[in-house]
Amino acid sequence: MAVVSNSSILSKYLDLAQGDKVQVEYVWIDAVGCLRSKTKTVTKVPEKASDLPEWNFDGSSTGQAEGHDSDVLMQPVALYSDPFRGGNNKFAICELFNHDGTPHKTNHRHACAKVMAAFADQRPWFGIEQEYMLFDPETNKPYGWPMHGFPEPQGKYYCGVGAGKIFGRDIVEAHYRACLYAGVNISGVNAEVAPGQFEFQVGPCEGITMGDDLWAARYLLERVSEDFGISVSIHPKPIKGDWNGAGCHTNVSTVAMREEGGLAEIQKAIEKLSLRHNEHIAVYGEDNDQRLTGAHETGHISQFSSGVANRGASIRIPRHVGKEGKGYFEDRRPASNIDPYQVTGIIMESINL
């Protein structure tokens, strides 16, 4: 069932003064990698995440605790402006902790932050390309697809312009502007190969900020789509058959890779990544085997490969990087449903072996 937000009615309430109170949406990641949130009133405008108090939620209702000991603690770690409420209102990405102060088992940010701190002198930059597909809850089909049968084959939809090629541009534009308002380092958007499929890019972000900004952008996409009565899928193969899957291509560089002679550093990193292919695949997304088949611009999940400008490889060195001899590499293996903390963390571990 699709319920579209009634913005004209809502706006008269959002226009009401809220005095010296501020609404802060606490956002966290649940047991299956989905987002949850709830709102807290605070009495002053927070300038950073650490200004906000710790809070808790019922983990037995999110698959993150047992009923007899259900409180899971939330600690805000990244703060953003709220584009839905406006004004001084905020939302915060939170880390989760057990009652004894240890990181919750679903808190992958904590370990990633330690890795990023250990290699902070390398100034690691990341850019992640988040692919997703819009679905119509009324039909359970991708947004814009016919009620019966299938749309025309892939070919005209990638970066397409015009009716019959693009389905959901309003959502894409609204999400883009919401990210800019919030302070997410979104760097671009485009329509993807399958109809109803899109991509947004976040980055370059340094260190732990990559994971924070991607989760914030995902939260904003879910909220924007909610307003339109449309759902979002980040499954790596949302539609079976001759349709492209969805990935989270992860672009990586260190300061040594960005300097003169950096191509040699990139090649060293790729060699180290090749030695831990299976370890990476283990955290590169659920059902990624449905996507990494060797077709539809992917390498096969069982094989590691690399090449210049090769979109069928595990690791791609962009053409201009090969020509200039410095820059970055693109890990094309991560699926669209990754936890970016796990992915960026293991990449930094592997290239520093």
N, C-alpha and C positions, 0 to 999 in steps of 0.2 A: 504494500500500500504506500502511495506517495502522498505526503502532506507538504504543500508548499507554504513557506512562511508568508504571513500577511504583513508585509512591510509597512503599509499605510496605517494600519491599526497600531502596530508595534511602535512606530516612530513617535506617536504622541506621548507614549510613556517614557521612551528613551530621551525625549526632550525635557522631561521634568528635572528640576534641580535635585542634586543629591547631597547638598550641603558640603560638609568637610569629609564625607565618607568616600572611600574608594573601593570599587569591586575588583577583586583579583581572582581570576580563574586558575585553579591549580590543575595542571595537566600531567597525567602519568601514563605509563605503558603497562598494560595488563598482562596476564599470564600467557596470552596467545598473540602478543604483539599488536594488539589493538589499543586505541587511545580512549582514555576515560578522563572526565574532569568534573570538578565541582567548585562552587564559588564561595569566597570568604570576603567579608567586609573588614577593611582595615581603616585606621583613623588618620593616616597620612600617606602621601604619595610616595611609594617606594622608588628609590633611585637605582637600586641594584637588587639582585635576587636575595642576597644575604640580609637585606632589611626586612624580609618577610619571615613570619614565625613558622616553625614546624607545625604540621597538621597531620591528620590521620584519616583513614577510610576503612570501611568494612571489607577486608580482604577475602572473607568467605563468600562474598557476592561477586568477586572478580576472578576467582580461581587462584588467589594468592595467599590464602590462609585457611585454617580450620575454624569452625564455628566456636570452639571453646577458647580460642586465642586469636581473635579475628582482626585486631587492630594492626594495620600496617602504617608506618610513619612516612610522611612525605616531607622532603626538604627541597625548597625551591633552589634551582641552580642556574637558571637562565631566564631573564626577564624581557618581556616584549610588550609593546603598546597593543591594546585591544581594539581591532578595527570594527568590531560588532557593537561595542558599547561606546567607543569613542572617549573623548575627554581625557581625564587622568587615569582611566581604568586600564588594567594590565592583565596579561596572562603569563604564567610561569611554567616552564618545564621543570619537573621535579624528579629527584632521585628517591628511591624507596629503601627503607631500612627496617630491620626487625626491632623488637622492643628492647633488645640488649645493645643496640647501636651498630650491629654488624649489617653489611649490605644485604638486602633481600636478594634471593637467587635470581629474580628477574631484573635486577639492577645491573645492566652491563656497562653503564656509564662509569661506575666507580673504578672498575679495572682499566677501562680505556683511559681515564684521566691520569692514572698512574703511569701508563705507557707513554702518553703524550708529554708528561712532565719529565720522564727519564730522557726523552729525545728532543726536548724543547730547543736545544741549541741548533738542531737541524732545521728548525722552522718549517715543519711539514705543512704543505698546502694541499687541500683536497677540493675537488669539485665533483659533485654527484649529479647524475642525470636520472631523475625519477620519472619512470614511465608508469602510466596508469590507464585504466579504461573506465569510462562512465557507463553506468547501467540504469535502465528504466525499471524501477520497482514494480510497475504495473504489468510489464511484459516479461521481466527477468531476462531481457535481452540487452545487448549494448545499445546505448542511447542513439537513436536515429535509425536503427536497423528495422527492416520490415517485420510486421507481425508474423508473417509466414515466409519461410525460405530465408535467403541470404541476400546481402547487398552485392553489388558488382565486385569482382575480385580486386585485390590490392593493386595499387598502381597510381591511382589519381588522388589518394588521400594524404600522402606525406607532404606536409607543408602546403596543403591545398588551400585554395581560395574559391569561395562561391558555394551556393546552395547545391546540395547533393554530394558535396565533398566533405563539408565540415559540419559536425553535429555537437554543439555544446560550447561554442566560442564564448558565449556570455559568461559561462562558468569559469572558463580559462582566464578571461580578462578580469573578472571580479576577484579571482584568487590571486592573480598577479599583483593587482593594486593593494589587496589586503596584506600581502607579504611585504610590499614596499612600505606601507604604513606601519606595520608591526616592527620593522627593523630587521627582517630576515634578509640575508644577502642573496636574494634571488637574482640570477644573471640572465635569464631568458626563458622562453617557452616556444614550443612548436607542436603542430599536429603530427602524429606519428603515422606509421605505415598502414595500420588497420583502421577502418572507420570507427569513430568514437574513442580512439586512443590518442593520448596526448603525452607530452613530456614537459617537465620544468627542470631547470638547472639551478642548483644552489652552489655558490662558491665563486672564487676561491675563498675557503675558510681555513684558518690556521688551527691545527690541533683539535681539541675537544669541541670547538665551536662548530665543526662540521656536523657532528651528530646532533647537537642542540638545534641548529638552524634547520636541518632536514626534518626532524621531528616536529618543530614548530610549523614548518611549511605543510607537512602532512595534516596537522591539526587544523590549520586554516582551510585546506582543501576540503576536508570532511565537513567543516562548519559551513563553508560557502555552498557546497553541494546540497547540504541539508536544507538551506534556504530555498533552493530550486526544486526540492523534492526528488533529487537524483542521488544515486549511491555511487560510491567509488570502489573499484577493485584494484588491488595491487598484487593480485595473484600472478605468478610468472607465466601462466598459460591460461588466461581467462576463457578463451574460446578454442576448443579442439579443432584440428584440421589445418588447412593451408592458410593460417593467419599468424602474423607475427606474435611472439610472446612479449613479455614486458620485463625489462631489466632495470638495474641501477648502476650503469657504467660508472666506475669510480676513477677519476683522474687524480694522479698523485705526483708531487714533486717535493724535493728538499732543496735547501739553498744551494747545495753542491750541484744538483741537477740543473738548476736555473742559471748557473754561472758558465763561463767559457769552459769547454771541455766536458760539459755536463752529460753528453750522450754516453760517455764511458761509464759514468755513475748509474745512468738509467739501465744500461746493459748488465752491469753488475747486480743491480736490484732484480732485474728480470730473471737472471740465473738463480738467485736465491729463492725467488718466488716459485720457480719450477721445482725446487726440492721439497716443497710443502703443499703441492697441489691438493692432495686429499684433505689436509687439515683446513685449507681455505674453503673448499667445497662444503665441508661440514657446517660452516657458519655463513655460507653465501646464499641462504634462503631455502625455505621449505618448497618441495615440488620443483626444484630447479632442474631436475632431470627431464621434466616435461618441456622445458625451454631449451636447454643446452643439448641439442640433438645433432648439431653440425649443419643444420639448415636454418633459414631465416636469419642470416647474419650472426650466427653463433658458432663457436667451436664445440666439439663434443665434450660432454662432461667428464669422460674417462681419460681425456688426453690434454696435455698442456702444450700450447703452441704460442708463438709470438711472431710479429712481423711489422714492417712499415706499411701503414695505410691499409692493413688487412683487417676488415671487419668480421672475418670468419675465424680470427685467432683469439686465444685466451687473453693475450696482452697485445694491444696495438700501440705502436709508436706513430704518432701523427706525421704526415708527410713533411710538414714544415719543421718539425722537431728534428727529423733526420737530416733535413737540408741545413738547418742552422747549427746543428750539433749541440743543442741544449734545449731544456724545457721540461717536459713531463711525459708520463706514459699513462695509458688508459687500461685499467683492468676491466674487461668486458664480461667477466664471469658472474658478478653479483646479480642476484635476482631482484625484482622490484619490491619484494617483501622483506628485505634484509633489515637487521638492526644495524644502523650505520656505526654505532659504537663498536660492535664486534668486528665489523669489516675494516674500519680504519685502524683499529687496534692491532689486529693480526697482520695487516700489511706492514705497519711500523715494526712489529716484532720480527717479521720474516726478513725484511730488507736490512735488518741490523744484526743478523746472525753472524 
